[in-house]
Amino acid sequence: MSSDIGEIRQRIDAIDEQIQGLIDDRARLAREVGANKQASAAVDFYRPEREAEVLRQVVARNRGPLKDEEMLRLFREIMSACLAQQEPLKIAFLGPEGTFTHAAVTRHFGHSVRALPMPDIEDVFHEVESGSADFGVVPIENSTEGTVHHTLDMFMSSPLKICGEVELAIRHHLLGRMRSLDDVRRICAHGQALAQCRATLDEILPGVEKIAVSSNAEGARRARDESGTAAIASEVAAHIYGLETLTAEIEDSPDNTTRFHVVGRTLLAPSGRDKTTILMSIADTESPGALHRLLEPLARYGVSMTRIESRPSRQRKWHYVFFADLDGHAADPNLAAALEELGRTASLFKVLGAYPCSV
């Protein structure tokens, strides 16, 4: 038996050597691509649509035993490290460190980037607009608590484009320095996290004070510094702030998921499986059939709308703008024709982004 194990380990060592050599080859080719791109100002160094295409191929090739998610994570890190040979991407995100938005950054870009925590969503947009960051990551909606309105509102005035989306399963943990739940006097967390764990908290800690703070990471910091304070946060936050997990996975909904947008300065080329987000309005939103007139071209050209949201336009009272997610890329013939007609009907119209669907 021991000789069999020894032989298997030798084969593993040989495979590891092959893997390492192939990664070195890939890194050299990536460096060569980077040099060619630097010579051509017309081509951006990082291409999200190309990365999405590569990752889809990874899933298509996977035959196990590793799960698709595990294989994707490995390839994301390889691609991230290869890309960082030239200069690490600078990614602004809604901070501080240890938030779920921070986790979305590493999920999408890997760890070989410079993650820049920002105090609020507006600052993320401004960092990217000014060129201080290459991309930004901001939350857009949660499956149980709905839309993050501040992010939508920023798109009304910002020139930035949506360059990608990240879907992250949210696992909330009750963290603290105390030995048991009996010692918890208050719970600090972001308002959305408190709402997403409301029923569980009422069951395990009835009557305990709940305090909404600016982020789950801020709640974790308070749990570290204050006696009797617990926090709702991620495993990453527990590690960063030196906290123990009092109760794991306290979210009320087991499929609790948050979607994030990656924002950048340019509109992307098609990747093969894309989504387009638009902003639109019509002068008389109060009149009967106004929204129908806006959406009718989409139905006529067979375009599927997967989401629509309204926000006050801030131009006058009871006037609204609509945000919609559409299947396909803005350059696809049917969708392009529908958008052209919609643009003639709308008093305000903007393509906010055409980007790869989450892999």
URTA-V280919 format. One line per field, one symbol per residue. ss: DSSP state (H for helix, E for strand, L for the rest). burial: # if it has 16 or more other C-alpha atoms within 10 Angstrom, else .. Layout:
ss=???
burial=???
This chain:
ss=LHHHHHHHHHHHHHHHHHHHHHHHHHHHHHHHHHHHHHHLLLLLLLLHHHHHHHHHHHHHHLLLLLLHHHHHHHHHHHHHHHHLLLLLLEEEEELLLLLHHHHHHHHHHLLLLEEEEELLHHHHHHHHHHLLLLEEEEEEEELLLEELHHHHHHHHHLLLEEEEEEEEELLLEEEELLLLHHHLLEEEEEHHHHHHLHHHHHHHLLLLEEEEELLHHHHHHHHHHLLLEEEEELHHHHHHHLLEEEELLLLLLLLLEEEEEEEELLLLLLLLLEEEEEEEELLLLLLLLHHHHHHHHHHHLLLLEEEEEEEELLLLLLLEEEEEEEELLLLLHHHHHHHHHHHHHLLEEEEEEEEELLL
burial=......................#...#..##..#..........#..##.######...........#..##...#########...###############################.##########...##########....##..###.##...###################.....#.#####.######.###...#....#.##.##########...###########..#.####..#####..##########.################........#..##.##....#.#....#........############...######..##.##..###########
